[in-house]
């Protein structure tokens, strides 16, 4: 990428977008286009068109998306599919329409079949049924991958879709109703520690609830009790986790050295070309082990109980990272190191 060129980071306030901004600036990319939703609503086709017509960015990182954990995906299926399809359609189309030099589209590892062989290779896309709990989100992201591929084939654009594994890091979403597994678990274990210690002042401040009775009622409805914490599922599913700033580093590396033509020399000539890139760490951990690591970091002394009547999601989801490794990138942050950073960051709020 040209250092002085305009770079539009869509979704710069989110987990991925904020990490992209941080790492871009560290690498000397200073000419960043950053718009809050109040300044540019990516669901508004006319507004997005006018933005591209005026600003004419050279590069685009499409990190904007409606995201959430299992509960949010189950509850807001229509919102997840509509909003993600609309954002993607608007930004990808305008990137084509206004001659963007290169675009990077952020997808998700949930695009792969629930029973995909492990580790999951890029070519496993569309080879089986999806996990139902996040099907709407996954279908939207699959559409984004295929939209990039289709524009590349028809119009010779240079749009690169990447599929990161499960992410966590600074500016994560800690909302107990919509967060992903790591921030949800960190916050619940911290709340459980305070409840176990009868530290109602910290609970009231964190939850912004004045009444102690209301605090107790709220956290117990979330599975946080005085001597035990209840978490969803069996604790057996295996997950791979990537620090968000490592993801940002991988994305920038890809934008700097990879073009669409590098992804599959036979694209368009075979039935299921892999025109996207997995971004993972190549290591996995089960959810119960993850909870015990966070428990030790936080210093929680109570019991953790897994409610197997609640959904687990996909049993296992480990990405094959060999394509990205062939382009010369590997992650730097270990899971324990990242978890410690995130716990410290949350408690320092």
Secondary structure, DSSP 8 states (H G I E B T S, - for coil): --TTS-EEEETTTSHHHHHHHHHHHHTT---EE---TTT--TT-HHHHHHHHHHH--SEEEE-------HHHHHH-HHHHHHHHHHHHHHHHHHHHHTT-SEEEEE--GGGS-TT--SSB-GGGTTSS---GGGHHHHHHHHHHHHHHHHHHHHH---EEEEEE-EEE-TT----TTT--HHHHHHHHHHHHHHHHTT-HHHHHHHHT---HHHHHHHHHHTTB-SSEEEEES-S--EE-EEEHHHHHHHHHHHHHH--GGGT-TTTTTSTT---EEEE--S--EEHHHHHHHHHHHHT--SEEEEETTS----SEE-B--HHHHHTT------HHHHHHHHHHHHHT-
